């Protein structure tokens, strides 16, 4: 359902859409302001409103996903100051320094299931898996990650079941209950050996589940034939190219953590709903003529949201910005604040 959204009422729709597209395609706030010929504070206000809207759209659409395979990884970034200069910057704000984007990725659809921006801590890993649990159905995906130890504990936090070990003898207290992986939880790690900063060998290790069950799962998947994290690593490159705040060696980095998150919500909504993915395209039954003297069109463009059956067509930017989230879903937002707290208020120019 599309209509004229309050998001577009206060600005000329074409100019507003161009600014949002410029930001979603990897331009910084100042670059977008120069392209559209408006003040950078105006672009900041547009980014805030667009990100709030994209966040609602994704929270509404991402639910009951039947995920077969899930890759877990972290993407490095920083807010205001790099970690080596942090002792001085932390005098001003504790969120300065390294900001890791924890990502859960469904390779079959090239879809980001959930993400968390935070430090490289167990709390961030636990929140990521809580969000994965929220958007998926009752089926437990096959998980793959690198050797970061936080993932093992986070998977137990989200999917584990409590087990009471037996008492030794008839006297004394029982041992403390333990979180154990359920029989359906399959989790493997990619083990990379490095020498002088270069990867010289890649191996794998089964953490949860039976190795034969994991081999059978891999044989049934349409994507991975072996234990790997290549799909999410390739997606991380896509994010660095399309999100200026993640580009290395740039002056477009975020000065505030909340603006970092705003840009990520906008970039991901644009990536999932507006941008067709070349690897997901489908052959047409019959080639379709194109305008002019071009060759017939042989492929149907498909976005990650289409592959996951969240929508049936490629959205335009106007459709994304005009999409009406049902009021009944807005009434449930207070219940989601534990998983998705609202944005912090920030000043412009960040």
N, C-alpha and C positions, 0 to 999 in steps of 0.2 A: 504494500500500500504506500503510495507516494503522494505528496501534496506540498504546498508551500509551507516550509517549516519556519517557526520563529527564529531559527538559526540564521535564516537568509533575509528576514524582513528589514533589518536595519542597514543593510548594505546592498549595493548593486549585485545581483546574483552572479553575473559573469565575472566581475572582479574578485568577488569572494571565492568563487570556485577556482579561479586561476591561482590565487594565493595559496589555497589549500593544496592544490595539485603540485605547485612548486615546492612546498614544504614536504609533501609526501614523496616526491621524486628525488629528494636528497639535497635540496637547497637550504642554506641557513636562513635565519630570520632576516638578517640584513640583506642577503642576496634576494630573497623573495620581495622585500620591501622595495629594492631598486627595480626589480622586474615589473612590479605592479605600480610603481611610482606612488607609494604611500609611506607614511611614517612607520618606523619599525615597531613602535608601541602599538600601532593599529594591528600589525601582523601578529604581535604577541596576543592581543585580545582575540583575534580570529583563531589562532592556534588553540587558545584555552577553550573557546566555545566548540570548535570542531572536535577537539580531543574528548571533551565531556560527552559529546554526542556519539562519537565512534565507540567510546567505552560502553555506553548504554546498548548500542546496537550489537556489539560483540557479546556482551554479557547475556543479552536476550537470545541470540541465535545459537551460541555455543552451549548445547545441553544434550544429554542422552546420546553422546557420540559412541558408536560401536568401534572401538579402536583395537586393531590387531597387534600393532607394534608401536612402541614409543621409545624414541631416543631422548636422552637427557644430557645436557651440556651447559656450560657457562660461557658467556661472552663478556670479555673485559671492556670496561670503559671507565671514565672517571668524571667526577663532578668538581668543578672549580680548580682543583689542584691535584696533581699526581701524587702518588703515595710517598715518594721520596721527599717531597716538600711539605708533607702533612703536619709535622710537629708545629710549624708556625701557623698554618691555615686553620688548624683545629681550635685555635684561640677564638675564631669567629663563628664556626659552625661545625658540629660533630659529624654531619653527613658529608663533608668534603673528603676527597680522596678517592680511592678505588670504588667503583660501582659496578658490580657484576650483574649481568642480565642472565638469570637462570631460566632456561628454556626447556619445555617439554614439546616434542615434535613428533607428528604422525607422518612417517615417510610415505605411506600409501597415498595420502592426499596432499602431501607437501604442506601440511597445516600445523600451525602453532597451537597446541592445545591450551597452554598456559605459560605465563612468564612471571617472574618476580625480579624486581630490582632491589639489590641490597648488598650487604657484605658477604664474604665467602664464609658463612657460618651455618651451623646446623639449623638454626631458626629459619633461614631463608630456604634451605632445602626442604624442610618440613612443610613450609607454606606452599612451595611449588607442588608437592605431591598432594596436598590437601585440595589445591585448585584443580589438579588433574582428576582427582576423585569426584569433584563437584560437577565437572563437565562431561564425564563419561557415564556409560550405563553400568550394569552389574557385571559385565565381562571384564576380566582382568587382562590388560595388555601384556605382551612380552616386552620387558624393559631391557635397554642396553645403555651403557654409559662408559665413561672413562673410569680411572681408578680412584676418583675422589671418594674418600670414605664416608662423607656425609650422605651419599645417596643410599647406601645400605641401610642406615638408621632411618632415613626418611621413608623408605619403602615399608619398613616394619612399622613405622609410625602410622602410615596411611592404611596398610593392608594387613598388618600383623594381627595374630590372635593370641590371647593370653593363655599361657600354659603353666599349670602348677606342678613343679617337680615333686616327686614323692619324698616323703620324710625318711631319713635313715633311722631305722629302728622304730620303736613305739613311743619314745620320749623326746622332748625338746620341740622347738618350734619348727614349722614348715619352712623350707627355703622360699626365698622371694619368688613371686611369679615372674615368668620370662615371656617376652614377646617373641613369637615364633612365626615363620612364614607359613601361610596356608599352602595346601598342596597345589593349588592352581597358580601360584606366583612363580613366574619364570624370570630370572634376572641374570644377565651376564655382563662382564666387563671387558673392554678392549684394553690390552696391556701393550704399551708402547715403550720400547727401549731406545734411549737417546744417547748419542755420543757427540760431544761438542755442539750441543744444541740441535742436532739433526736426528731424525728418526731413522734408525738402522734396522729395526725389526718390529713387527706387529704380531701380537699373539692374543689369545682370549682366555677368559677364565669364567667358569660357571659359578655363580654365587648362591642363587636360590633355584631349586628345581633339579630335575633329573637331566643329565646331558642328552639322553636319548629323546626325552620329551622336547628339549630345545631344538634338537636336530629335526624332529618331525615338524615342529612349528616353523622352522626356517624353510623346510621343503614346501610348506603350504602357503608361504607368503608370496605375493606378486612382486615384491621389491627385493629384499635382502636374501642372498643365498648363503651368507656367512655372518658371523657376529661382527658388527661394525657400527661406527657412528658417522659414516661418510655423508649421509643425507643431511643430518643436522649441521655438520661442519660446512657443507656447501650452502645451507641456508644462512649460516652466520655470515658468510661472505656476501650474500644478497643483502642482508641487513646493513652491513657496513657500507655497501654501495648506495643504498637507498635512504639511509638515515645519517644526516650530516653529523649528528652528535656521537656517532659510533665510528666515524672515519678517523683513521690514525693520522697524526701530524696535521691537525687542523685547528683553526681558531674558532670553529663553530661548536666547540664542546659546551655542555651545559654548565651554567653557573649555579644552578639550584637543582636538587634531586627531583622536585616535583615537575619541573619543566622537562627533565629527562623522560619521566614517565608519560607526560602528555604527548611528546613527540612519538614515543613508541606505540601508544594506542592508535594514533593517527596513521603511522606508517604501516602497522599490521592490519588495520581495517582496510586500507587502500590495497595492500598486497593480497589479502585474501579475497576481497569482493570485486575489485576493479581490474586488477592486472591478471590477464590470462597467463598461465604457466605453460611453457613450451612442452615440457615432459608430460603434461596431462592432456594435451590435445587429442581429439578423436577423429578418425577418418570419416568423411562424409559418405553416405551411400552413393551419391552422384555428385561430381564436381559442379560447383555453382559459378555462374559467370560473375565477373567483377566489372566495375566501371572502367571505361576506357579500353585499352588494348592489352591489359594485363592478363596473365595466365589464369585459368579457372581456379577458384578456391577449392582446395581438397581437404582442408582440415577445419574442424569446429573448435574454436577457442574455448578453453575450460579454465576456470579459476580454481584455487584450492577449495573455496567454499562450495563451488559446484561439484567438485569431486567428492566432498563429504556430504553432499545432498542437503546442504543448508540453504541453497537457492538453486534455481533452475536456469539462470542466465547470467551473463556478464553485466555487472552493474556499471552505470556511469557515476562520475563523481557527484553529479547533481542528485542522483538517486540515493547515494550513500548519505549525503548531507540532508536529504529530505525525508528519509525513512522515519516512519512514525512507530515508536515502540509502544505497544499497548499499555494503557493506564494500569491494568491489573498487574503487569510486571513491575511498574514503577512502585506499586505499593509494597512489593517484596524486597526492595532495595535495603531497607534497614536490617533485614535478616542476613544480607550478604556482606555487611560491613566488617564482619570478623575476617572474611577472606579477602574482600576488596574494599579497604578503607577509602573514603573520599579523598580527593586531592587536597593538599594543603594550599592555603591562600598564599600567593607569592606576588611580588611586585613585577612590573614589566622589565624587559631588558635582560632576561635570564636565558 
